[in-house]
Amino acid sequence: MKNPFTATAFPGSYLQKLVESVLLMLAVFLLLNFFFIIVSNIRWLSPLLMPIWYAVFSGPGGTITFSVLLLLGSPLLAFYWHRHLEAGKLSTIRSHAVVRGTIRWGLALGAIFFSFMLFIFPLISNTKLLLMDDMPAAAVSGKSFLAYVLLRSLALRWFLSGSLLLGGLFLFFRKTMLAGLLLVTAASLVFLLLWLTMGELSPFHAGYVIAGFVMLVPIYLLKLRWTDLRRRWSEGSVELAPPVVRMSFRWGALMLVLVGIGFTFKGSVKAGFGFASSPLEGKWRVMKLERNGTPVPADAWLTDAEAWSTVYIESDRDLSFCTNPYVFDQRASFYSSYVLDSKSGQISISHLRDRGGPIRFQVEGIGTNELSWMGRVGSDQVKMVMVRGM
């Protein structure tokens, strides 16, 4: 019996058509999401079309749309396709070429989008690297740990992003399709290994569709082109699939994709740099803590919830106080936010544990590796001397 999943499968294989119909619906879902993500960064179009995206493709609406396309659209399309081929109303070669071409373009956009998200990941991630540097591994969730690895390993992020970007661009054209499939497959397998060993599942969202599509579809397409791949290495030639659209259309679509990525990149950079870098950003060790002129003992953190040992100050106006001097212990810490006035040398903190704010400290040494804070917390006059940690 012939394998229904190969390119030489007999034309009457309903199973092959069903598999490719499922992949086609995934490609359509991905293309629509990609379109609306790009539109969201075009100021005059966003108010008109984004409500449709929120209603149909985001949250519960996205789950319903995805389920309808996958569970209802795929079998109906496969049935229609199968019946019309048997009746001779459709060309076997051209219909397969159109479906696989659409799947390939969906994969190309998915790979480019995934590459783009990895490239700007530091701008869109809310992972607190300063805190995670000091957190025990057992206290870090799988999702946070995967984000931490991607943020700390620039080489890994560039490898994945570059491979997916080149692979996605190669997939737009038939002559470079095999090279694109190999690049996307290699990058997808590396990311899948990282995800399975470090990550964790969360509620359904479009990101899973994109990730799954980019990881699984190139393997299927490589299976279809396995004969051509062997011929490429042995004979140096390959049989191209029949063209579906003109070359000018493909180049035009590619230009639109690149322009859309440019709009999205501009919006992401603008959002990512909404907060300027703070001169106080970093990890600060409390070397001396005084209340009302009396030094607080070094071991007071064991019983005193306000005997701070470390202060973590982020560039996005978040800061954390931790009493444990050895690790970042969430039970012995609390979070707050701040506003710094560099001209007057004053920092305003929204609250300190159960003490309402704003609570103001006069800061000396801004821009150096040693800070001195002086201010009033409740009825106590507090002074802290801190040095920047490594």
Buried (B, 14 or more C-beta within 10 A) or exposed (E): EEEBBBBEBEEEBBEBBBBBBBBBBBBBBBBBBBBBBBBBBBEEEBEEEBEBBEEBBBBEBBBEBBEEBBEEBBBEBBBEBBEEBEEEEBEEEEBBBBBBBBBBBBBBBBBBBBBBBBBBBBBEBEBBBBBBBBBEEEEBEBBBBBBBBBBEEEEBBEBBBBBBBBBBBBBBBBEBBBBBBBBBBBBBEBBBEBBEEBBEEEEBEBEEBBBBBBBBBBEBBBEBBEEBBEBBEEEEEBEEBEEBEEEEEBEEBBEEBEEBBEBBBEBBEEEBEEEEEBBBBBBBBBEEBBBEEEEBEEEBBEEBBBBBBBBBBBBBBBBBBBBBBEBBBBEBBBBBBBEBEEEEEBBBBBBBEEEEBEBBBEBEBEEEEEBBBBBEBEEEEBBBBBBBBE
